Amino acid sequence: MRVLCAFPEAMPSSNSRPPSCLAPVALFLALLLHLFLSSQAGDRRPLPVDRAPGLKEKTLILLDVSTKNPIRTVNENFLSLQLDPSIIHDGWLDFLSSKRLVTLARGLSPAFLRFGGKRTDFLQFQNLRNPAKSRGGPGPDYYLKNYEDDIVRSDVALDKQKGCKIAQHPDVMLELQREKAAQMHLVLLKEQFSNTYSNLILTARSLDKLYNFADCSGLHLIFALNALRRNPNNSWNSSSALSLLKYSASKKYNISWELGNEPNNYRTMHGRAVNGSQLGKDYIQLKRLLQPIRIYSRASLYGPNIGRPRKNVIALLDGFMKVAGSTVDAVTWQHCYIDGRVVKVMDFLKTRLLDTLSDQIRKIQKVVNTYTPGKKIWLEGVVTTSAGGTNNLSDSYAAGFLWLNTLGMLANQGIDVVIRHSFFDHGYNHLVDQNFNPLPDYWLSLLYKRLIGPKVLAVHVAGLQRKPRPGRVIRDKLRIYAHCTNHHNHNYVRGSITLFIINLHRSRKKIKLAGTLRDKLVHQYLLQPYGQEGLKSKSVQLNGQPLVMVDDGTLPELKPRPLRAGRTLVIPPVTMGFYVVKNVNALACRYR
């Protein structure tokens, strides 16, 4: 409090005091009397302090959720995963049987696993079970060169669960592989920057390992076939694809299919463009190849997996939808947020960047709904940063703001599936690093999978200083999304609601649950960076406890922090978290 009149050492008579000081002094004496009486009565509550109107700390947000009907219902496999064919090049495909990797992937099931990326269109299949190899000497490199023959010998912990081959690799083998992968990473980056790619050979044995990983992890494999094999008339040459289809059918592999990756880039990558109309004919050709094969006669087909919807890409999509819009089960495209070569940590906190995806969604939906209204749309191969990502940024806590906002925005706007590039890979955009340790975006994805169901609910928010309005964004930097709680999570009864909240403000925000959410018990799952690196940290804590895998290689229990019923939610600055509102008995969430 500011006192307007000072008291001199000798108090003058009341007649000599300026009249303008009487009111403030009287107020000051009244407050002193109030303090004295409060202390006598045992009231220890602090006096309210007036704040400047602009202070965000004072703003209280009222939040309610429409519980009668969902506004969207997305796929059960909404959050799905991708593996890039580069894992053949750098050798990591041979380690997909790792017990630790399989455990981490199982944590994110059910999901799709897309095997595709920039090297999809340079992939050649060879049906050779044991291709000729150069034999090494007796040294440790022998294990890498002869992995297929020696895996059982070197892996005494081979475990067959439901027919799955799950391995425990020797440390020397993993160390050698990491050295090899580091060298290959430079080669892969050089190819990417020069836009010239070498051919990759996928053997039958490699396909077996890939399918074993997907099947053991509870993931449904989507295989992207090479679309750049062309006949002289520019039609698709399907000979290699047919060989792969016949082999996988003989093994009774349950696989869905795609053709190509970012066809809008074929001219720069291969010197030969493929327009939308021709690509549509190629998809029809692939559909005809699948139909006579009994196991694939009803297999799902997805495409065309275009890049960012610029003018030329939209033209390609338009031509494709005219010819093959009814052929594909879902229309797919890709998105990358930032150039990985120039990214800074604060870029991940820019609301303008978070919202760039919204305009792309509308462009894709406009074309799709013109030809096949209601057709499912998938975002495949979403990455935060290009060029393989940036160390200590793309794999840090800060990148999670983009990832969680992407999940919320896509579900709200009706996108059926989002496929994250990549689960495990070279570069820094992955969920799991090359030591098989989960990164911040993995833990974020795990919480999402455990808590978020496919039904999307409308959020209604209002600040005390603004009129109530439906929406998901408060002043852009506070983003609130709501879903029915995952009905597979037996810790919560059906009818519960899960909120996930992103606070990009540098001050905490207070949210008061209103309407159907009022006075309900809330479980908090607050995810924050762990360690001295702050936003650049590769470790996270859940409700103050660091998240790490258990010593036996299993995932830790994700323990919530119960909040008192009716309590105001306090969202710390620059954080994200999930809040399960229990026993709401929401009509939209009571039934599957």
KOLTITI-920699 format. One record per residue: x, y, z of N, C-alpha, C in turn. Coordinates in steps of 0.02 Angstrom, whole numbers, plus 50000, padded with zeros to 5 digits. Example, Ala and Ser with C-alpha at 12.3 -4.5 7.8 and 13.67 -1.06 7.14 Angstrom:
BEGIN
506604971650390506154977550390506604983550390;506424988850354506844994750357506455000250394;
//
This chain:
BEGIN
500424994050000500005000050000500445006250000;500215011249963500585017549960500255022650006;500625025750056500375030850103500485037650073;499945041550067499995047950032500235053650077;500145053350143500345058650189500825056050241;501395059250250501875057150301501695060450367;501875057250422501745059950488502375063250515;502345069450534502925072750563503035070350635;503635072150662503795069850730503305072750781;503115079050775502615081950820501975082550782;501465078950806500825078750770500495085550775;500355089050722500005095450725499275094350739;498935099850755498215099450768497865097550704;497255094950713496865092850654496695098650610;496675104750640496505110550598497065112250551;497685110650570498245112450527498385107350472;498055101450475498185096150424497815097950360;498115097150303497765098450241497165093850233;496615096350211496005092350204496095086350159;496535086850110496615081350062496915075150093;497205075550152497535069850184497065066150232;496495068950247496055065850298495835058950276;495615058150214495345051650192495875046250191;496475047450161496985042050162497195039950232;497275044950278497485043250346496935039150380;496325041050370495775037250399495765030050374;495895029250309495925022550279496495018450309;497075021750318497655018350346497515015950417;497205020350458497035018450527496525012750529;496055012850482495545007550480495865000750464;496355000850419496684994650401497094991950458;497424996450496497804994350555497344991150607;496754994150615496274991350662496044984450639;495944983650574495724977150546496264971750558;496884973750547497434968950559497454966750632;497364971550676497394970050748496834965350768;496214966850745495644962650762495704955650732;495984955250670496064948750637496554944350675;497114947550698497614943650735497334941150801;496894945250832496594943050895496124937150884;495804937050826495324931650812495664925550782;496324925750772496674920050744496644919650669;496414924850634496374924750561497054926450532;497374921550501498054922550474498044923650398;497464924350368497444925150295497734931950275;498134932250222498414938650200497874943050171;497994949450179497534954350149497584953950073;497024955050039497054955249965497484961149943;497904959849893498344965049867498104967049797;497994973349788497794975749722498364974949673;498204972249613498704971349561498524975749502;499034977349464498904981249403498454977049357;497994980149321497524976449279497864971949228;498474973549207498814969749155499144963449179;499174962249246499534956349271499144950049254;499464945349216499134939249194499024934449252;499424934849305499364930449362498664930649392;498344936449388497694937349420497124934249380;497224933149316496694930749272496484923649291;495844922749304495564916149317495174913949256;495274907749236494954905249176494424900249197;493824901049173493274896449186493244891349129;493204884949146493234879649096492664874749105;492314873349050491804868249049491874864248985;491594858248984491644853748926490954851248909;490784851048846490144848148823490194840548829;489754837548868489814830348882489264826248849;488814829248813488254825448785488454821648723;488794825048676489004821848613489714823848596;490114819148569490794821048546490754825148482;491224829648472491234833448410491604829648355;492044824948374492414820748327492534814048361;492634808948320492874802548345493434800248298;494044799848324494614798048283494754790548289;495244788248250495434781248249495704778948317;495574772748334495864769848396496634770148393;496904769948332497634770348322497854777448305;497494782348331497614789348312498354791248315;498684789848371499394791248376499774784948353;500094785448295500454779848266501174781648252;501554776748226502284777348222502544776048152;503154778248140503484777148076504204774848087;504434770548043505134768648038505374770347968;505954773547963506224775447898506634769747869;506604768447803507024763147773507774764147784;507984769947807508694771047820508964766347873;508514763147913508754758447963509064752247930;508914751147866509264745847829509974747947815;510044754347796510694757147777511174757347837;510924759647894511374760647951511404754547998;511034749247982511094742948019510634742048078;510224747148095509804746448155509224741648145;509044740048084508504735248073508654728548106;509294726648109509484720348139509394720248214;509244726048244509184726448317508464727748338;507994727148291507294728248309507014722848355;507374717248361507144711948406507344713348479;507684718948491507884720748559507294720748606;507374717448662506824717148712506624724048735;507114728548742506974735248766506574739248714;506774738648650506404742148597505694739548591;505614732948594504944730048589504514732348647;504804732648707504424735048766504194742148757;504634746448731504454753448720503914754148667;503954750148614503454750448561502784747748586;502804742548626502174739848653501814745048695;502184749248728501874754448769501444759248729;501574759748663501204764348620500694760748576;500594754348588500094750648550499404751648583;498854750848545498834749048474499004755048430;499334753648375499534758948329499714755948262;499744760148211500024758148147500774759348149;501144755248112501864756348102501984757148028;502104763148006502244764347935502994763447922;503154759147873503844758447852503914762347787;504174768447794504234772747735504594779147752;504794782747700505164788947708505474790847642;505964795347644506274797747583506604792247542;506824786947575507154781547539506684775947517;506034777047527505534772147504505614770647429;505714775947390505724775247317506404773247290;506834770847334507484768047313507574761047344;507004758247367507014751747400506864746247350;507314741247349507234735447304507184729147346;506684724947330506594718747368506944712947332;507314708947371507634702947345507434697047389;507134692047359506904686247396507484681347406;507964683347447508544679247463508574678447538;508514672247561508514671147633509204672447664;509724670347630510404671047657510864673647603;510844680047588511284682747537512014681847555;512424681547503513144680647515513414686547555;513864685047603514144690247646514904689547648;515214695047661515934694747672516054692847744;516434687747755516554685347823517114689147856;517004691147917517524694647955517944689647993;518444692148025518884687948066518564686548133;518944684148179518674682248244518534688248290;518684694248267518594700148309517864701748320;517704706948362517014708548379516604710848319;516924713448266516544715648208516204709748173;516424703748188516134697648161515384697448175;515194699848235514484699548254514054703748207;514304709548187513914713848144513864711148073;514424708548047514424706247978514024699747969;513944696048023513604689548017513034689048067;512674694548073512164695048126511634689548120;511374688348059510824683648052511024676648076;511644674548063511864667948082512024667348156;512244672848187512524672348254512074675148308;511464677548290511054680748340510864675848396;510694669548377510504664748429511104662948472;511684662348441512294660548477512484666048527;512414672348507512644677848550512094680248596;511494677548586510924680148624510594674448663;510884672848720510634667248760509954668648789;509754675048789509114676948819508554677048766;508654673448711508144673348658507484670948688;506974674848678506334673448710505794672948657;505404667648658504864666948609504194667648646;503904673448638503254674848667502764675848609;502264671648605501784671748551502144671148483;502674667348481503034666548419503504672148404;503594676848450504024682748439504744681148458;505204683748419505904683148435506134689648469;506264689148534506454694948573507164693848599;507604698548586508314697448597508594701948652;509154699648680509534703548728510244703948700;510414709548668511044709948631511644711348677;512214708148662512824709648700513034716948693;513314719648746513524726748746514024728248690;514484723448677514984724648625514654725448557;514124721548546513774722048482513434728848474;513114731148528512774737648526513264743348516;513844742948549514344748148543514614748548472;514744742848442514974742748373514444745448326;513824743748339513284746248297513214753748302;513284756448362513234763748370513794767248332;514394764348332514944767348293514794767048219;514544761448196514364760848125513814765748106;513304766348149512744770848135512964778148133;513444779948176513694786848176514034788548111;514424783848084514744784848019514224785247963;513724780847966513214780747914512764786947918;512694789747978512284795747985512554801447941;513214802147937513514807247895513364805947821;513384799647802513224797847732512494799447717;512054797647763511334798947752511184806347748;511524810347791511414817547788511664820447722;512234818047698512504820347634512014818847578;511714812847579511214811147528510614815747533;510404817147594509804821347603509914828447578;510494831347595510624838247574510744838747498;511044833647469511174833747397510574831147357;510074828247392509474825547360509634819947310;510164816347323510344810547282510414804547328;510024799347314509974793647360510214787347325;510554783147363510784776647338510234771447349;510244766147308509744760847314509844756847378;509294754347406509304750147465509024743247447;509334738047473509094731347461508744728747524;508114727047517507744723847571507694716447556;508024712347597507994705147587507384702147623;507234695947605506684692547639506814692147714;507434691047732507614690547804507484697247839;507644702647805507534709247835506784710547843;506394708547794505664709347799505394705347858;505674699347868505464695147925505594698847991;506174702047997506344705648058505884711548069;505734715048015505294720848020504594718648043;504344713348012503664711148031503664708248101;504194704748120504244702148189504194707748240;504544713248226504524718948272503814721748278;503494722848220502814725648221502334721048257;502364714648240501894709748268501994708948344;502624708448365502774707748436502574713848476;502574719648444502434725948479501704727848477;501284723848444500574725548439500434731148391;500864731748338500784737048288500584733948221;500164737448184499964735148118500414738348065;500764734248026501254736647978500934739447915;501144745447897500964748547832501614749147793;501654745947736502264745747697502194750247635;502644755047628502644759547571503084756647516;502794755147459503154752147403503494757547360;504014755447325504384759847280503954761847220;503834768247212503434770747155503864773647100;504524773947110504954777147060505214772247008;505054765947015505224761146961504714762246906;504954764846849504504767046796504654763546730;504124762346693504184759746625504334765646578;504534764246516504684769746469504104774546458;503484772246465502904776646457502704780246522;503134779746573503054783046638502534779646682;502274773846663501844770046707502264766346758;501954764146812502314760946867502534753946848;503164752346862503424745646852503344741746918;502904736846918502704733546980503054726946993;503574725346955503894718746960504184717547029;504564722347056504854721447123504314721147176;503804725247169503254725247218502884718647218;502784715747158502434709447154502814703847189;503474703947182503894699047216503814699647292;503814705847317503734706947389503034704747412;502524706147372501834704247390501774696647395;502064693247347502014685947347502374682947408;502954685747424503324683047481502944684247546;502714690447557502364691947619501714688047625;501384686747568500774682747569500934675547588;501504672947564501694666047581501834665347655;502024670847688502154670847760501524672847800;500984674447763500354676547794500444682747837;500844687347813500954693647848500354698247837;500064700747891499504705347888499774712447879;499764714947818500074721447801499584725647761;499574732147773499244737047730499774740347686;499554743947633500034745947582499974753247562;500524756047540500564762647510501014762247448;501004767447409501424767647349501784774347347;502434774247360502844780247354502834784747415;503244789947411503324794747465503464801647436;503044806447452503104813347426503214813447350;502724811247311502804811147238502904818047208;502744823247245502854830047219503604831747213;504034827647243504764828847239505114824347189;504744820447149505074815647105505504818947052;505314824747029505714827946976506414829647002;506464832247063507114834047090507504827947112;507154822647132507494816747157507704811947101;507304811747049507394806646998507434809446927;507274815946921507284818946855506674817246813;506184813946843505574812146806504964813646850;504534818046827503944819946865503384814846854;502964814046905502364809946900501784814346921;501314815646875500754820046893500214816146931;499724819746957499224816646998498804811446962;498654812746900498254808046861498614801346852;499274801746835499664795646826499744791946892;499844795646945499914792547011499264788947030;498694791947014498054788647027497994782046989;498214781946926498214775746886498674770446917;499234772746944499704768146977499384764847038;498994768747076498654765947134498124760947114;497774762347060497274757547034497624751047013;498214751746982498604745846963498804741747024;499024745247078499204741747139498594738247169;498024741447168497414738347194497254731847156;497364731947091497234725947050497744720447065;498354722447084498854717447103498664713947168;498364717747214498184715147279497584710447277;497104711947234496464708247235496524700747222;496954698347177496994691047168497354687447225;497724691047266498084687947322497604687547381;497424681447399496874680447447496954684547511;497544684447540497644687847605497614695447597;497724698047537497734705247526497154707747483;496664703447470496104705547427495704711247459;495724711647525495374717047560495864721347601;496494720947584496994724947621496884732347610;497014736247661496924743547656497494746647614;497324751947580497794755547536497744762947552;498334766047564498344773047585498794777047538;498634783447529499044787747487498694794447474;499014798847436499644798147398500274800447436;500194802047500500754804147542501144810047513;500774815347498501074821347470501414825447524;501814830447503502154834847550501714840747569;502024845947593501654851947615501214854547558;500584856047572500104857747518500194864747489;500744865547452500834871647413500424871047348;500464876047306500034876247246500134870147202;500774868347187500904862747143500694856147175;500754855647241500574849547276499814848647277;499464854147286498734853847285498494851747215;498834854047163498654852047095498764844547086;499304841847114499434834647110498884830747148;498714833147207498194829747246497524829947209;497374835547178496744836247141496714831047084;497264830347046497284825446992497224818347018;497544817047074497514810347104496804808647127;496474813347160495814811947187495304810847131;495384814247074494934813247017494954806046994;495544803046993495644796446964495574790947017;495864791947076495914786447125495654788247194;495254793447199494994795347265494604789847299;494244785847261493854780447290494264774147301;494884773947275495304768047280495654767547348;495844773247376496214773247440495724773447498;495934770347554495524770247614495614776547656;496164780047646496284786447679496774790447637;496674797047636497114801547599497664803947647;498284803847624498844805147669499274810947644;499564814647693500054819747677500544820547734;501074824347723501614825147773501694832447792;502004833347850502114840247874502754840647914;503134845947902503734847547942503674854847964;503814856148028503714862848055504294867648041;504914865548055505474870148055506064867248018;506464871647987507104869647958507584867948015;507784861648018508204859348073508894862448076;509094865848022509764868848021509794875648055;509214878748066509214885548094508764886148156;508524880648182508044880948237508364883248302;507974886848343508174888948410507654886448459;507834886048523507394883148572506744887148578;506774893748572506164897848579505694897048521;505934894248465505494893148408504924888448426;505054883748471504544878948490503984881948532;504074888148554503574891448596503174896648558;503294897348493502954902448453502264900048432;501754903748453501074901748436500954901848361;501274906448326501194906748253501424900248221;501964897348247502204891048220501724885348237;501464885248298500994880048317500374880048273;500194885848247499574886348208499664885448133;500284884348110500384883648037500034877548010;499944872448051499634866248028498894867148012;498564871648047497844872448039497654874347968;498024878847937497874880847868497984875147819;498494871047831498624865347787498054860247791;497794859247850497234854547858496644856747815;496484863147817495914865647778496024864847703;496644865947680496784865147609496684857847587;496934853147627496864846047610496134844047612;495774846147664495074844347671494654847047613;494814852947589494424855847534494464851547472;495064849147454495144845047394494814838247404;494944835147462494664828447474493904828547473;493604833447506492874833747510492554835547444;492944838347398492674839847331492514833347294;492934828347302492864822147263492584816347304;492774815747367492544810247409492364812947478;491784816147485491594819047550491594813747605;491904815447661491914810847718492504806047717;492914806147665493494801647662493974803347719;494234798047751494704799047806495354802247781;495644806547823496264810047807496764808447862;497374806647842497914805147889498494810047878;498804811947933499444815547928500004810547942;500394809047891500924804147897501604807647899;502054804847937502744807347936502824814347963;502444816148016502514822748045503164823148086;503554828548074504164829748111504184836948134;504524838148189504584845048214505094848948173;505664845748157506194849248121506454844948063;506624848148008506874844647949507614843047956;507894840147903508614838547899508844834047956;508394829347976508584824648029508524827448099;508324833748105508244836748171508894839648198;508854842648257509424845948288509534843148358;510154841148372510314838348437510174843448493;509904840948548509734844948607509154849748595;508824849148538508224853248525507644848748502;507734845348445507204841048419507054835248467;507534833348506507454827748553507394830148625;507204836448634507174839348702506454840348725;506374842448787505714843848814505364849248774;505734854248750505434859848714505044857648653;505294852448618504954850148557504274847248572;504154845448635503514842448653502924847048645;503024853648649502464858248641502174857648571;502604857248521502364856248452502004849548445;502294844348473502014837648465501324837048499;501264839448561500624838848596500094843248563;500294849148542499814853548508499584850548442;500044847148407499874843748344499334838548357;499414834548409498924829348425498244832448440;498244837848480497604841048497497264844248437;497654847948397497374851448340497104846648287;497474841348273497264836648221496614833148240;496574830948303495964827548325495364832348323;495474838548343494934843548343494684844948272;495124844648223494934846348155494774840248113;494724834448145494454828648111494954824348074;495604825248086496104820848055496094814148091;496044808648054495904802148084496504798948117;497104799848088497724796648114498294801548104;498764801648152499394805348143499964800448156;500434800148109500994795448113501634799348127;501944797748183502534801448204503164798548172;503544802948140504194801248113504714803848163;505054799548198505064792448189505114789248257;504924782848263504984779448327505714778648347;506104776148300506814774748315507184775448249;507704779748247507984781348182508644785048192;508964786748135509524791348138509254798348149;509694802948164509474809848174509224810948245;508784816148253508574818148320507824819348327;507434817148277506714817948281506354811948310;506724807048334506424800748355506164801148426;505804795848446505534795248513506014791448559;506444787248530506914783148568507604784048539;508104785248581508774786548556509164780048543;509784780648521510154774748500510444770748559;510324773148619510474769148679509844765648704;509314766048662508664763048679508354766348740;508494772748749508194776548804507624780848777;507054781048811506504785248788506654792648799;506464796648750506564803948752505914807348774;505934813948788505334817248813504694816048773;504744816248706504144815148665503874808048672;504304803248690504054796548703503594796648764;503834799548819503434799648880502784803548869;502814808748829502214812548812501724808148774;501994804248726501574799748686501284794148729;501684791648777501444786348821500864788748864;500934794748893500384797548932499764798548889;499864800948828499304801948782498944795248770;499334790148755499044783548741498664780748801;498934781648860498634778848920497994782548940;497964789048927497424793148955496904795648905;497094796248842496654799548792496294794348750;495624795048748495214790748706495074794048639;494734790548593494634793148525494084798448520;493674799348571493124804148566493354811048589;493254815948544493474822848556492874826848581;492974830848632492444834848662492564842248652;492014846048648492054853248640492224856448707;492704861148705492924864748764492624871748763;492354873948820492074880648826492474884348881;492764889948862493184893548909492994900848912;493144904048968493024911248976493484913849029;493764919749016494144923349067493674928249101;493864930549161493424935249197493354941849160;493844943249115493834949749081493594949249008;493304943448991493064942848922492434938448921;492044939048869491414935348864491554927948851;491124923548878491214916348864491154914948790;491554910348766491524908248696491804901148691;491534897448643491814890748632492504891348601;492954886848617493614887148587494114882948624;494704882548598495234878548628495834882748646;495824889148629496414893348639496224899348681;496594900548734496524906648775497134910948763;497034916648732497584921248718498164917548684;497994912548644498474908948602498974904748640;499214907148696499754903648731499524898548782;498874898448796498604893248840498114889148798;498274882848787497884878548742497604872748781;496954871748774496604866748813496214862248766;496314855748772495964850748732495634845748779;495074842748757494714838048799494504831948759;494584826048789494364819648760494034815548814;493654810648793493454805448840494084801648861;494114799648924494684795848948494694789048914;495294786648899495384780148866495004774648903;494534771348870494134766248904494534759948919;495134759348890495564753648907495954754748972;495934760848998496264762449061495794760749118;495944755149153495484752649204495534756449270;495964761449273496004765649333495434770649336;495074771549279494544776549276493914773449246;493354775049277492714772449253492514776149190;492114772949150491864776349089491434782249109;491504787549071491174793849088491664799049113;492294796849125492814801749146493064805649085;493334811449098493574815949045494304817649059;494714817749006495414819749013495534826248975;495804831149011496024837348980496774836948969;497024839748915497754840948912497864848248894;498324851148932498404858448933499134860248919;499224865148875499884867848860499894875148883;500354876748926500434883748949501104886448924;501074890848875501684893848847501834900548880;501404902848924501524909048961502114908249009;502414913849025502964913749074502704914849144;502064914349153501754914749219501254909049226;501114907249288500644901749298499934904049281;499504899249264498814900749247498344896749292;497804899949313497324896749357496684895249318;496464889049323495874886749287495374884049337;494784886849336494234884649380493764880349339;493664874049360493214869549325492494871549342;492094872149289491404874449298490924869449267;490274870749275489764866549243489814859349264;489824854749216489834847649231490484845349265;491004849549262491644847749292491724850349363;491254854349386491314857549451491314852349508;491764853549555491804849449616491954842149604;492294840549549492494833749534493224832549554;493374826349574494054824449590494474824349526;495084827049529495514827549471496174823949485;496414820049437497074817149440497534820949392;498084823449419498554827549380499154823349358;499334824049293499954821149266500344826949235;500734830349275501104836249253501804834149229;501954835649167502594833849138503044840049133;503624839649165504094845249166504804842749151;505244847249128505934845149115506284843249180;506754838649175507134836349233507874837649221;508204840749269508914842149263509054849549253;509694851149244509914858049239509814861249170;509664857049120509614859649051508974863449037;508484862949081507854866449071507484863849010;507264868348966506884866348907507274861848860;507934862048864508354857948821508484850948850;508174849548907508294843148940508014837348899;508374831748901508144825648868507824820948919;507754823248980507424819449033506824823449059;506324819749083505724823149108505534820249175;505114824049211504854821749275504084822149272;503774817349304503044817049308502844818549380;502494824049390502294826349457502894826549505;503474828649478504064829549520504514823449524;504304817749495504714811649498505004810149429;505674809249424505974807849358505704801449327;505594801649261505344795849224505934792149193;506034785949213506554781649184506274774649181;506554770549136506354763649133506594759949196;506214754949216506404750949275507004746649257;507384744649308508004740849297507894734449258;507304731349266507174725149229506954726349157;506984732749135506814734249066506084735449053;505674736049105504964737349097504824744849105;504234746849084504034753849090503814755349161;503944761349187503744762949255502994764149260;502734763749320502044765449332501964773049329;501454775349293501324782549286500834784649341;501104787249395500694788749454500434795949451;499774796749459499484803549459499554806849527;499444813349528499394817049591498664819049600;498314816149649497604817949659497544825149684;497074828849655496934835649675496264835849711;496204839849761495594840249800495004842449757;494434839349766493834841049728493674848449736;493534851749681493364858749681493954863449681;494554860649682495154864849685495294867949616;495524874049616495724877449555496364874249528;496374872749463496984870049432497484875649423;498094874549446498624879449438499134876449389;499184879549330499614876949277500274880849278;500824877649295501474881249298501664884149231;502104889249231502314892249167502714887449124;502614887849058502974884149007502994876649025;502404873849032502344866749047501754863749009;501694857249012501124853748984500934848049030;500294846349029500074841049073499384838449055;499204832849086498564829549076498184829649142;497524830549138497114831149198496484826949187;496444821449224495864816949219495334819249269;494754821249244494194823249287493764817049297;493764814449359493444808049373492694808649384;492354803249368491644802449385491204808149360;491354810549300490934815749271490274812749246;490294806249231489724802649202489504805849137;490004807749096489854811049033489504806148986;488934808048959488544803748915488954801748854;489344806448827489744805048767490274799848779;490464798748842491024794448859490814787748890;490174786748899489954780648933489944774548887;489914775748822489864770248775490414770848723;490634765148697491174765148648490924767748581;
//
